[in-house]
Amino acid sequence: NVFVETDNALVSFENVTPKQNALIGFVFWNKKVSGNEKMLRDIFTNMIIMLNLRRFTCYVPEKNRAMWRTLERVGFRREGYMRDGMLLPNGNYTAILLYGILVEELHSTEENGVAELAKQVNS
């Protein structure tokens, strides 16, 4: 497992398989998820290079709209839906949304950006 800490968040990369996938998780210290898209893109870009990854996968509770909307703005796509996938503290269940992103789909503000990263990972 790899952990990246910033002023506002802790991002975990678990079950890392080089040239393939890493499962990601998040904790935002101030509970504010929206507005962190650039920080997440930068972290993902660095982890793609450092860990030689092809994609990221993330599981998000359906009730956490702010998190899954932020992932969508970064470039993640909804790839699945797990009914009653998580038991909440109040005893109710919520669905889990499966999100994923490929290296070439990662939105970037860099000039060469993701296209160059995709070449490096695929070679």
Summary of the structure (lengths in Angstrom):
residues: 123
radius of gyration: 14.6
end to end distance: 24.1
largest distance: 48.3
contacts: 343
relative contact order: 0.17
helix: 31%
strand: 37%
